[in-house]
């Protein structure tokens, strides 16, 4: 069951990536905090509903056990939302999209998970396609920015920030994925799938509350629901993706396959942009998508 779950996750997160880009204003220095608030609010609503539905079985200690994993994921997302404000930081995409490959390496080295030789080849295609697509997307966006005459400060183009942000994102996300596999695998997991879902949603809600207090109460900033519509759609997709993500990683011995596939959600983001926003793809983008899709098809075939 890991393959359809991982594929559904990638599709939802592709939608989240699309709407996050649409809803991010490069001129709004608090845009990343608004994303945390909106995403955390939606997750909080779902988490509270799930908590009441599973009140008799939920272990409160799951919040403590899952806290390090949630902290890694949320920190990575925080860095990602900051990066959305600056085009040059979107060079982070190729590195960020390699986090699934890094997590797979961790599973191979420390958990003894294995794949067929053809599946290693498929993972290579998926990661290669995602990275190439990100590079091509970056170059096209750079041309568009220059055409519009937009200028980004040097510190966001060539500084240590621009170098370390994607590296930290990839490592944090990969460590979060690996840690989650450790918590969820086995006949008697440290945290159940449902408890992990609830814990993550509630912890994200606390981050949203903290961000709201800082932004609205301390900084006196205004948040308009109407203006944050795209962020709301991104939050819905992110929340749905997270639900299937945990189920995919909980499939014992298959996290090593699921993680790289899920990290290629940028492929679906590009496809959605082409379908719904009528954005034209270049030949090289079509080629990168084809490479990644070929890897996904091979993974699905050999899983079946």
C-alpha positions in Angstrom: 0.0 0.0 0.0 3.0 2.4 0.3 3.0 3.4 -3.4 -0.5 4.8 -3.7 -0.2 6.5 -0.3 3.1 8.1 -1.3 1.7 9.1 -4.7 -1.3 10.8 -3.1 1.0 12.6 -0.7 3.1 13.9 -3.5 0.0 15.1 -5.4 -1.4 17.0 -2.4 2.0 18.5 -1.6 2.4 19.5 -5.2 -0.9 21.4 -4.8 0.4 22.9 -1.5 3.6 24.0 -3.2 1.7 25.6 -6.0 -0.7 27.6 -3.8 2.1 28.5 -1.4 4.0 30.1 -4.3 0.8 31.9 -5.4 0.1 33.2 -2.0 3.5 34.4 -1.1 4.2 38.2 -1.5 8.0 38.8 -1.9 7.4 42.3 -0.5 5.8 41.1 2.7 8.5 40.3 5.2 6.0 38.5 7.4 4.7 36.2 4.7 6.4 33.1 6.1 4.7 33.7 9.5 1.3 34.1 7.9 1.9 30.8 6.2 2.6 29.2 9.5 -0.5 30.7 11.0 -2.8 29.6 8.2 -1.3 26.1 7.9 -1.2 25.6 11.6 -4.8 26.8 12.0 -6.1 24.3 9.5 -4.0 21.5 10.9 -5.2 22.4 14.4 -8.9 22.2 13.4 -8.3 18.7 11.9 -6.1 17.7 14.9 -8.7 18.7 17.5 -11.4 16.8 15.5 -9.3 13.7 15.3 -8.5 14.0 19.0 -12.2 14.0 20.0 -12.8 11.0 17.7 -9.9 9.1 19.3 -10.1 10.4 22.8 -10.3 7.0 24.4 -7.2 5.6 22.7 -5.0 8.7 22.3 -1.8 8.6 24.4 -0.9 12.1 25.7 2.7 11.0 25.8 2.6 10.9 22.0 2.9 14.7 22.1 6.2 14.4 23.9 7.5 11.5 21.8 6.6 13.1 18.5 7.8 16.6 19.5 11.4 16.2 18.1 10.0 14.9 14.8 7.5 17.7 14.5 10.1 20.3 15.4 12.3 19.1 12.5 9.5 19.2 10.0 8.2 22.6 11.1 11.6 24.1 11.2 12.2 22.9 7.6 8.9 24.3 6.5 9.6 27.6 8.2 12.9 27.8 6.2 11.0 26.8 3.0 8.4 29.5 3.5 11.2 32.1 4.0 12.8 31.0 0.8 9.6 31.5 -1.2 9.9 35.2 -0.7 13.2 35.4 -2.6 13.6 34.0 -6.1 17.3 33.4 -5.7 16.7 31.3 -2.7 14.5 29.1 -4.8 17.8 27.7 -5.9 17.2 25.8 -2.7 14.6 23.7 -4.6 17.1 21.2 -6.1 18.7 20.7 -2.8 15.4 20.6 -0.9 14.0 18.0 -3.2 16.9 15.7 -2.5 15.8 15.4 1.1 13.9 12.2 0.2 17.0 10.6 -1.2 18.9 11.6 2.0 16.2 10.0 4.1 16.3 6.9 2.0 20.1 6.6 2.5 19.5 6.9 6.3 17.0 4.0 6.0 19.5 1.9 4.0 22.4 2.5 6.4 20.7 2.4 9.8 17.5 0.4 9.4 18.6 -2.2 6.9 15.8 -1.5 4.4 16.5 -2.7 0.9 15.2 -2.3 -2.7 15.5 -4.3 -5.9 18.3 -3.0 -8.3 15.6 -1.7 -10.7 14.0 0.3 -7.8 17.4 2.0 -7.1 17.4 3.0 -10.7 13.8 4.3 -10.4 14.7 6.3 -7.3 17.6 7.8 -9.3 15.3 8.8 -12.1 12.8 10.4 -9.7 15.5 12.4 -7.8 17.2 13.4 -11.1 13.9 14.6 -12.6 13.0 16.6 -9.6 16.4 18.3 -9.3 16.6 19.1 -13.0 13.0 20.4 -12.9 13.9 22.7 -10.0 17.0 24.0 -11.8 15.1 24.7 -15.0 12.3 26.4 -13.0 14.8 28.6 -11.3 16.4 29.7 -14.5 13.1 30.6 -16.1 12.0 32.5 -13.0 15.3 34.4 -12.9 14.7 35.5 -16.5 11.1 36.6 -15.6 12.4 38.6 -12.6 15.0 40.4 -14.7 12.5 41.2 -17.3 10.3 42.8 -14.7 13.2 44.7 -13.3 12.9 43.2 -9.9 16.1 43.3 -7.8 16.9 41.0 -4.8 19.4 42.1 -2.2 22.8 40.5 -2.5 22.5 38.8 0.8 19.7 36.7 -0.6 21.6 35.8 -3.8 25.2 35.1 -2.9 25.5 35.2 0.8 26.0 32.3 3.3 22.2 32.5 3.9 21.5 31.5 0.3 23.9 28.6 0.6 22.9 27.2 4.0 19.1 27.6 3.8 18.5 24.8 1.3 21.1 22.5 3.0 19.5 23.0 6.4 16.1 22.4 4.9 17.1 19.1 3.3 18.9 17.8 6.4 16.0 18.8 8.7 13.4 17.3 6.5 15.4 14.1 6.0 16.1 13.7 9.7 12.4 14.2 10.4 11.5 11.5 7.8 14.0 9.1 9.2 12.9 9.8 12.8 9.3 9.2 11.9 10.1 5.9 10.3 11.8 4.8 13.5 8.8 5.8 15.6 6.2 4.2 13.3 7.8 0.9 12.1 7.4 -2.5 13.6 4.5 -4.5 15.1 4.6 -2.3 18.2 5.5 1.2 17.1 6.6 3.8 19.6 3.8 6.0 18.4 0.7 4.9 16.5 -0.1 6.3 13.1 -3.2 8.1 14.5 -1.4 9.5 17.5 1.4 10.7 15.3 -1.2 12.5 13.1 -2.9 14.2 16.1 0.4 15.1 17.7 1.8 16.8 14.6 -1.4 18.8 14.0 -1.6 20.0 17.6 2.1 20.9 17.7 1.7 22.9 14.5 -1.3 24.6 16.0 0.8 25.8 18.9 3.3 27.2 16.5 0.5 29.0 14.7 -0.7 30.5 18.0 2.8 31.6 18.9 3.2 33.2 15.4 -0.1 34.9 15.7 0.8 36.4 19.0 4.1 37.7 17.7 2.7 39.0 14.4 -0.6 40.5 15.5 -0.2 41.3 19.2 3.5 42.3 19.3 4.1 43.6 15.8 0.6 45.0 15.3 0.2 43.4 11.8 -3.1 42.8 10.2 -4.2 39.4 8.7 -7.0 39.4 6.1 -8.7 36.1 5.5 -9.6 37.3 2.0 -6.0 38.2 1.1 -4.7 34.9 2.4 -7.0 32.7 0.3 -4.2 31.0 -1.6 -2.5 30.2 1.7 -5.7 28.6 2.9 -5.7 26.3 -0.2 -2.1 25.5 0.5 -2.9 24.7 4.1 -5.7 22.3 3.0 -3.4 20.5 0.6 -0.5 20.4 3.2 -2.8 18.9 5.8 -4.2 16.2 3.5 -0.7 15.4 2.3 0.5 15.0 5.9 -2.3 12.5 6.6 -1.2 10.2 3.8 2.5 10.9 4.4 2.4 9.3 7.8 0.5 6.3 6.5 3.0 5.8 3.7 6.0 5.9 6.0 4.3 3.6 8.4 4.3 0.8 5.8 7.1 -1.3 7.2 10.3 -1.7 5.1 9.0 0.6 2.4 9.9 4.0 3.7 13.2 3.8 1.7 11.1 3.8 -1.4 8.3 6.2 -0.3 10.6 9.0 0.8 12.2 9.8 -2.6 8.9 9.6 -4.4 7.2 12.0 -2.0 10.0 14.5 -2.2 9.4 14.7 -6.0 6.1 16.6 -5.3 7.6 19.6 -7.3 6.8 17.5 -10.4 3.1 17.7 -9.6 3.4 21.4 -8.8 4.7 22.1 -12.3 2.0 19.9 -13.9 -0.7 21.7 -11.9 0.8 25.1 -13.0 0.6 23.9 -16.6 -3.0 22.7 -16.2 -4.7 25.3 -14.0 -2.6 28.4 -14.5 -2.0 27.7 -18.2 1.7 28.1 -17.8 3.7 26.9 -20.7 6.5 24.4 -20.1 9.7 24.4 -22.0 11.0 21.3 -23.7 13.6 20.7 -21.0 10.9 20.9 -18.3 8.9 18.3 -20.2 12.0 16.2 -20.3 12.6 16.5 -16.6 9.0 15.6 -15.8 9.2 12.6 -18.1 12.3 11.4 -16.3 10.6 11.7 -12.9 7.4 10.1 -14.1 9.3 7.2 -15.6 10.8 6.5 -12.2 7.4 6.7 -10.6 5.9 4.3 -13.1 8.8 1.8 -12.5 8.4 2.0 -8.8 4.6 1.5 -9.1 5.1 -1.5 -11.5 7.5 -3.3 -9.3 5.5 -2.6 -6.1 2.5 -4.3 -7.8 
